[in-house]
């Protein structure tokens, strides 16, 4: 990352003339405050559509030699105390530093591998224009919006811009904030925090994409659900993971590229929000999926980015990582609090001979048999020794992460693998202090 002085100079070049406009007012807050987006706490909401496809009664811990761990963090503040005055209302200009990073564990040694740090300027520009107020628009080359091409823009620019009043998921300009919403400063700040989290998840996906191209054989463990990456993958400009599109959208080459990425990626969800009603909390692991192709599709509201989103073509494996220490943590009263969920994309358990037709294969099976997807997946696993071995290997690997226990909150002591905790500590060290972030311009 460039020095703070170099970063400050570039921000002044990009924004300086725009902030000199008389409609931009500078206020000072003391002390400096950081916009925070709290973690979702543990909950137990029955999700009846999830059906069990496979289970392993007893999991024997077994390490995997070479594993990457990906995590992200961010810090969001009001940019230099600058607000845009719109019809008597101060609309904040926010900046978020987003850092995503990967560590690698090899020969039982965990070390940093790579990190990406970017600064995102966030303004509800379209809503300001709709209210006939002064607004800020920056170059298309650094604009992250519904048109995508995020990979090129993120990899080529340290400073980026996004209009928080337009949705990212839509294929055309769709309002996320209306001009009448500008009076609600809290809503503007919330939308900016949500947007920063979405961009962070996309950056995590891009880092996984880069690693998978360099190392096709090693496991990549992502902190959080895999499902939340799917609806936003179109924006990357290099991959589209929306597996609920018709199968004819995917050429053999596209299916092979998806297979290359997803066959070595799993997600570990620490805050298990939705639990199958028939889940048996035991010493083993139970894998669930959806009966139909369309899974639990969230609304397009970006606030859902932190929920434990579940989708078709991803198996959800439920297990307890450290049940033995439950009795030693009295503030955690529920045995379900020790649950983690392992998101396993289907390519992880599919043999490479299907790599260029794996999406078509499952959809053709549904068309030919009229059986639900859940039955197709279950039958495939039970007939495939390879699939069973892969599921057993993943479960055994995750069980091997029970120790050492990270030094953190009681809940995370139950559910967070030590390498993920260390990855988070490392990337957080790359964040600028709030005071320094505010003073960039």
C-alpha positions in Angstrom: 0.0 0.0 0.0 1.2 3.5 -0.8 2.3 5.8 2.0 -0.4 7.9 3.7 1.0 11.1 2.2 0.9 9.7 -1.3 -2.7 8.5 -0.7 -3.6 11.9 0.6 -2.2 13.6 -2.5 -4.1 11.3 -4.9 -7.4 11.9 -3.0 -6.9 15.6 -3.2 -6.3 15.3 -7.0 -9.5 13.2 -7.4 -11.8 15.1 -5.0 -10.2 18.4 -4.2 -11.9 20.6 -6.8 -15.3 18.9 -6.2 -15.1 19.5 -2.5 -14.4 23.2 -3.0 -17.9 23.7 -4.2 -19.9 26.0 -1.9 -22.6 23.2 -1.5 -20.0 21.1 0.3 -19.8 21.9 4.0 -17.0 20.7 6.3 -17.8 19.9 9.9 -15.6 18.5 12.6 -16.6 15.9 15.0 -14.6 15.2 18.1 -13.8 12.6 18.9 -13.7 10.9 15.5 -16.3 8.1 15.2 -16.2 5.0 13.1 -19.3 3.6 11.3 -19.8 0.1 12.6 -21.7 -2.9 11.3 -22.2 -5.3 14.1 -21.9 -9.1 13.6 -25.2 -11.0 13.6 -25.5 -12.9 16.9 -26.2 -16.6 17.1 -29.9 -17.6 16.5 -32.0 -20.6 15.8 -34.6 -20.1 13.0 -36.0 -23.4 11.7 -35.5 -23.7 7.9 -37.8 -26.5 6.9 -36.9 -26.5 3.2 -33.4 -27.9 4.0 -33.3 -31.7 3.6 -30.6 -34.0 4.8 -28.6 -35.6 1.9 -25.8 -37.3 3.8 -24.3 -37.8 7.2 -21.1 -39.0 8.8 -21.7 -40.4 12.3 -18.1 -40.1 13.6 -15.6 -37.6 12.3 -11.9 -38.4 12.8 -9.7 -35.2 12.7 -7.1 -35.2 10.0 -5.0 -32.2 8.8 -4.6 -31.1 5.2 -1.0 -30.0 4.5 -1.6 -26.9 2.3 -4.6 -24.6 3.0 -5.3 -20.9 2.3 -7.5 -18.9 4.6 -9.3 -15.8 3.3 -11.0 -13.0 5.4 -11.9 -9.4 5.0 -12.3 -6.3 7.3 -13.2 -2.7 6.8 -13.3 0.7 8.4 -15.8 3.4 7.4 -15.7 7.1 8.4 -17.0 10.5 7.3 -14.5 11.8 4.8 -12.8 14.7 6.4 -16.0 15.8 8.0 -17.4 16.8 4.5 -21.1 16.9 3.9 -23.1 17.9 0.8 -25.8 20.4 1.7 -29.1 19.4 0.0 -32.3 21.4 0.7 -31.0 22.2 4.1 -30.0 18.7 5.0 -26.3 17.6 5.4 -25.7 14.4 3.4 -22.4 12.8 4.5 -19.6 11.8 2.1 -18.1 8.5 3.5 -14.9 6.7 2.9 -14.2 3.0 3.7 -10.9 1.3 3.8 -11.4 -2.4 2.8 -8.7 -4.9 3.4 -9.0 -8.6 2.3 -6.2 -11.0 2.8 -5.1 -14.6 2.6 -2.8 -16.6 4.8 -1.4 -20.0 3.9 -0.6 -22.9 6.2 2.1 -25.2 4.9 4.2 -27.7 6.8 2.1 -26.7 9.9 3.3 -23.1 9.6 0.8 -20.3 9.1 2.1 -17.2 7.3 0.8 -14.2 5.4 0.3 -14.8 1.7 -1.3 -11.7 0.1 -3.6 -8.8 1.0 -5.4 -6.2 -1.0 -6.3 -2.8 0.5 -8.6 -0.3 -1.3 -10.3 3.0 -0.4 -13.9 3.5 -1.4 -15.6 6.9 -1.6 -19.3 6.5 -1.1 -21.9 9.2 -2.1 -25.7 8.8 -2.8 -25.0 10.7 -6.1 -28.1 9.7 -8.1 -30.4 10.6 -5.2 -28.7 14.0 -4.9 -29.2 14.6 -8.6 -32.9 13.6 -8.3 -33.3 16.1 -5.5 -31.8 18.8 -7.8 -28.8 19.2 -5.5 -25.1 19.3 -6.1 -23.6 15.8 -6.5 -20.3 14.0 -7.0 -19.5 11.7 -10.0 -16.1 10.3 -10.6 -14.4 8.5 -13.6 -15.9 5.3 -14.9 -12.5 3.7 -14.5 -12.8 3.9 -10.7 -16.6 3.6 -10.4 -18.1 0.4 -8.9 -21.7 0.0 -10.0 -24.2 -2.3 -11.6 -22.2 -2.4 -14.9 -19.6 -4.5 -13.2 -16.0 -5.0 -14.4 -14.9 -4.9 -10.7 -11.9 -7.1 -11.2 -10.1 -4.7 -13.6 -11.1 -1.6 -11.6 -10.1 -3.0 -8.2 -6.8 -4.5 -9.3 -5.8 -1.2 -11.1 -6.9 1.5 -8.7 -6.3 2.1 -5.0 -9.0 4.7 -4.7 -12.5 3.8 -6.0 -16.0 5.3 -5.9 -19.5 4.0 -5.6 -23.0 5.6 -5.8 -24.8 4.1 -2.8 -28.2 5.3 -4.1 -28.1 2.7 -7.0 -28.4 -1.0 -6.5 -25.5 -3.2 -7.5 -27.4 -6.4 -8.4 -29.6 -4.9 -11.0 -28.6 -4.9 -14.7 -29.8 -1.3 -15.0 -30.0 1.8 -12.8 -32.4 0.9 -10.0 -32.7 3.2 -7.0 -31.4 2.0 -3.6 -32.0 5.4 -2.0 -34.7 7.8 -3.2 -34.3 11.6 -3.2 -36.9 11.7 -0.4 -34.7 9.4 1.7 -31.8 12.0 1.9 -33.3 13.6 5.0 -32.6 10.3 6.9 -28.9 10.6 7.6 -28.9 7.3 9.5 -30.3 5.5 6.4 -27.6 7.1 4.2 -24.9 5.9 6.6 -26.4 2.4 6.9 -26.6 2.0 3.1 -22.9 3.0 2.9 -21.9 0.5 5.5 -23.9 -2.2 3.6 -22.3 -1.3 0.3 -18.8 -1.5 1.8 -19.5 -5.0 3.1 -20.7 -6.1 -0.4 -17.6 -4.7 -2.0 -15.5 -6.5 0.7 -17.2 -9.8 -0.1 -16.6 -9.3 -3.8 -12.9 -8.6 -3.1 -12.7 -11.8 -1.1 -14.1 -13.7 -4.1 -11.6 -12.1 -6.4 -8.8 -13.1 -4.1 -10.0 -16.7 -4.1 -10.2 -16.5 -7.9 -6.6 -15.4 -8.1 -5.4 -18.1 -5.7 -7.3 -20.8 -7.5 -5.7 -19.9 -10.8 -2.2 -20.0 -9.2 -2.7 -23.2 -7.1 -5.3 -25.6 -8.5 -4.8 -28.3 -5.9 -4.9 -26.6 -2.5 -8.0 -26.0 -0.3 -9.2 -22.4 0.1 -11.2 -21.7 3.3 -13.3 -18.6 3.3 -14.6 -17.0 6.5 -18.4 -16.9 6.0 -21.0 -18.3 3.7 -20.4 -19.1 0.1 -24.0 -18.3 -0.9 -23.6 -14.5 -0.5 -20.9 -14.5 -3.2 -23.2 -15.9 -5.9 -25.6 -13.0 -6.7 -22.7 -10.5 -6.9 -20.2 -12.6 -8.8 -21.6 -11.2 -12.2 -20.1 -7.8 -11.2 -16.5 -9.2 -11.1 -16.3 -9.3 -14.9 -14.4 -12.6 -14.8 -16.7 -15.1 -13.2 -20.5 -15.6 -12.8 -21.5 -18.0 -10.0 -25.2 -17.5 -10.3 -25.9 -21.2 -10.7 -29.7 -20.7 -10.8 -29.5 -19.3 -14.4 -30.7 -21.7 -17.1 -28.0 -24.3 -17.9 -27.7 -23.2 -21.5 -26.1 -20.0 -20.3 -23.1 -22.0 -19.4 -20.7 -23.3 -22.1 -18.4 -26.2 -21.4 -15.6 -23.7 -20.9 -17.6 -21.6 -18.5 -18.6 -24.7 -16.5 -15.0 -25.9 -16.4 -13.8 -22.4 -15.1 -16.5 -22.5 -12.4 -15.4 -26.0 -11.5 -11.8 -25.0 -11.2 -12.7 -22.2 -8.7 -15.4 -24.0 -6.7 -13.9 -27.4 -6.5 -11.3 -26.2 -3.9 -13.3 -23.6 -2.0 -15.4 -24.1 1.2 -16.9 -21.6 3.6 -17.0 -21.8 7.4 -20.0 -20.0 8.9 -19.5 -19.1 12.6 -22.9 -17.5 13.2 -25.4 -20.2 12.3 -28.7 -18.4 11.8 -30.9 -21.0 10.2 -31.0 -24.6 11.4 -32.9 -27.6 9.9 -35.7 -28.7 12.3 -34.5 -32.3 12.2 -30.9 -31.5 12.9 -29.3 -33.9 15.4 -26.5 -32.3 17.4 -24.0 -35.0 17.8 -20.4 -35.8 17.3 -20.7 -36.3 13.6 -21.7 -34.0 10.7 -24.9 -33.8 8.7 -25.1 -32.4 5.2 -28.3 -30.6 3.9 -29.4 -29.1 0.6 -32.5 -27.7 -1.0 -35.2 -29.9 -2.7 -35.5 -27.6 -5.7 -33.0 -25.6 -7.9 -34.0 -22.3 -6.5 -32.7 -22.1 -3.0 -33.1 -19.5 -0.2 -32.9 -16.4 -2.4 -32.6 -13.2 -0.4 -34.0 -9.9 -1.3 -31.7 -7.5 -3.1 -31.3 -5.4 0.0 -27.6 -5.4 0.7 -28.0 -5.6 4.4 -28.5 -9.3 4.0 -24.8 -9.7 3.0 -23.9 -10.8 6.6 -26.7 -13.4 7.0 -25.8 -17.1 6.5 -27.3 -17.2 3.0 -27.9 -20.7 1.6 -28.4 -21.5 -2.1 -28.8 -24.4 -4.5 -25.7 -26.4 -5.4 -24.1 -25.8 -2.1 -24.2 -28.4 0.6 -24.6 -27.2 4.2 -22.7 -29.4 6.7 -23.6 -28.8 10.3 -21.2 -29.9 13.1 -19.9 -28.7 16.5 -16.3 -27.6 16.3 -15.5 -27.6 20.1 -18.3 -29.2 22.1 -15.9 -30.3 24.8 -15.4 -26.7 26.1 -19.1 -25.8 26.2 -19.3 -26.5 30.0 -16.3 -24.3 30.5 -18.0 -21.2 29.0 -21.0 -20.5 31.3 -22.2 -17.4 29.3 -23.1 -19.7 26.4 -26.1 -21.6 27.5 -27.2 -23.4 24.2 -25.6 -26.4 22.8 -26.5 -25.0 19.4 -24.1 -22.2 20.1 -21.2 -24.5 19.3 -22.5 -25.2 15.8 -20.7 -24.2 12.7 -21.8 -24.6 9.1 -19.5 -25.8 6.4 -20.6 -24.6 2.9 -19.5 -27.1 0.3 -20.1 -26.3 -3.3 -21.0 -29.3 -5.4 -17.8 -29.2 -7.5 -15.9 -30.1 -4.3 -17.4 -33.6 -4.4 -17.7 -34.0 -8.2 -15.0 -35.9 -10.2 -13.0 -33.9 -12.7 -14.5 -35.9 -15.6 -17.7 -33.8 -15.2 -15.8 -30.5 -14.9 -17.1 -29.1 -18.2 -20.7 -30.3 -17.8 -21.4 -30.5 -14.1 -24.2 -27.9 -14.2 -25.8 -29.4 -17.3 -25.5 -32.9 -15.7 -27.6 -32.1 -12.7 -30.2 -30.2 -14.6 -30.5 -32.9 -17.2 -31.0 -35.5 -14.4 -33.9 -33.3 -13.1 -35.5 -33.1 -16.5 -35.1 -36.8 -17.2 -36.3 -38.2 -13.9 -38.6 -35.5 -12.6 -37.0 -36.0 -9.2 -36.2 -33.1 -6.9 -32.7 -31.8 -6.8 -32.3 -33.1 -3.2 -32.9 -36.6 -4.4 -30.6 -36.3 -7.4 -27.8 -35.0 -5.1 -28.4 -37.6 -2.5 -28.4 -40.5 -5.0 -25.2 -39.1 -6.6 -23.3 -39.0 -3.3 -24.4 -42.5 -2.3 -23.3 -43.9 -5.6 -20.0 -42.1 -5.7 -17.1 -43.3 -3.6 -15.2 -40.2 -4.6 -18.0 -37.9 -3.3 -18.1 -39.7 0.0 -14.4 -39.6 0.4 -14.3 -35.9 -0.3 -17.1 -35.1 2.2 -15.2 -37.2 4.8 -12.0 -35.4 4.0 -13.5 -32.0 4.4 -15.2 -32.9 7.7 -12.1 -34.4 9.1 -10.1 -31.4 8.1 -12.5 -29.0 9.8 -12.5 -31.1 12.9 -8.7 -30.9 13.0 -9.1 -27.1 13.4 -10.6 -27.5 16.8 -7.2 -26.8 18.4 -5.5 -24.5 19.2 -8.4 -22.3 20.5 -8.1 -18.6 19.5 -8.0 -16.0 22.3 -11.2 -14.1 21.5 -14.9 -13.8 22.6 -16.6 -16.8 24.3 -18.8 -17.5 21.2 -15.8 -17.4 18.8 -13.8 -19.6 21.1 -16.5 -22.3 20.3 -16.7 -21.8 16.6 -13.8 -19.9 15.1 -10.8 -21.9 13.6 -7.5 -20.5 14.9 -6.1 -19.7 11.4 -9.1 -17.6 10.5 -8.7 -15.7 13.8 -5.0 -15.1 13.0 -5.9 -14.0 9.4 -8.4 -11.4 10.8 -5.8 -10.0 13.3 -3.3 -9.7 10.5 -5.5 -7.8 8.0 -6.9 -5.6 10.8 -3.4 -4.4 11.4 -3.4 -3.0 7.8 -6.3 -0.6 8.6 -5.5 3.0 9.1 -6.7 4.5 12.5 -10.1 6.3 12.2 -8.4 9.7 12.9 -5.9 9.1 10.1 -8.6 7.9 7.7 -10.7 11.0 8.4 -7.7 13.3 7.8 -6.9 12.0 4.3 -8.5 15.1 2.9 
